[in-house]
Amino acid sequence: MTVAAAVDLLLSARRPVVFTGAGMSAESGVPTFRDDLTGLWARYDAERLATPEAFHADPDLVWGWYEWRRSRALQALPNAGHHSVAALAARIPATTVVTQNVDDLHERAGSTAVLHLHGSLFAPRCIGTPPHPAVFPDADEPEEGRRLAPPRCVSCGALVRPGVVWFGEQLPEDALSAAVEAAANCDVLLTVGTSGVVYPAAEIPRIAARSGATVIQVNPDPTPLDAVSTLNLRGTAATILPQLVPA
Ligand code: BV8
């Protein structure tokens, strides 16, 4: 009943928003943010590594972590859930995809104009001012990861950093305001694979709910977003989403 109701609501939406978190990429083999870290980083907490302080304290450790994550993202493939998200936008062009993820799996499944609230593993930038894109050779990381000195910017010589939003850093204004605008004006918001605890991104489903939109959640576990979800589909992205939107 719930899945059938979700199909009707989603496929009849005029301006749907899809809001995704790390669970969206779990079935592609990309560990979620709350999964225990492995290899060289097993004794670290992701939330403490994903900070400017950690990078400045030990650039080689943090850059090595992101290069390892980037190489794992490059080896991953979009899963059936990513393809269903792209299929939804093909059916309803007014669909907006907002992600907290820093991989490029939505894009590789065919989604376009994805709003990355927390940046991307594929947009490294110089820490010099003004910030500017940096280019550097692809690293082929060992399975357990390694410490790796960040490259230096070729134009100013400053350290290159991952192009992600660290804890304590502001989200990109353009992506955040576009996501807030889409959430405030959508009629259905589908939230997939997020624990809904990292702000201000976690406000997005709540803005949609407050604006009167129908919120559909896909997650194998309960989350704080249960409280604002009209429909709760207990299951994984790659099994539930193809039932909602066949790719
Ligand atoms: C900021 C990039 C302020 C890096 C990430 C209130 C308001 C504003 C800020 C705060 C606030 N309260 C606290 C804060 C501070 C902080 C914050 O929110 N802390 C939390 C921990 C309480 N927020 C910030 O610091 C933000 N910045 O507010 O700046 C400011 C203001 C002015 C001036 C200067 C500064 C920045 C936050 C961004 C941090 N960067 N990522 C990187 O990736 O390394 S966040 C990180 O967590 C990832 O992006 C991840 O996506 C995100 C959220 O996690 P989820 O995506 O939800 O993933 P998670 O693992 O938690 O959950 C996975 C879910 O999937 C689970 O529910 C699981 O059940 C489910 N699942 C598992 N398998 C599957 C599945 N679902 C479906 N299918 C499956 N197969």
Residues whose N, C-alpha, C, O or C-beta is under 5 A from the ligand:
A	BS01	BV8	G21 A22 G23 M24 A26 E27 T32 F33 R34 D35 A50 Q100 N101 V102 H118 V164 V165 W166 F167 G168 E169 Q170 G193 T194 S195 G196 V197 V198 Y199 P200 V218 N219 P220 D221 G235 T236 A237
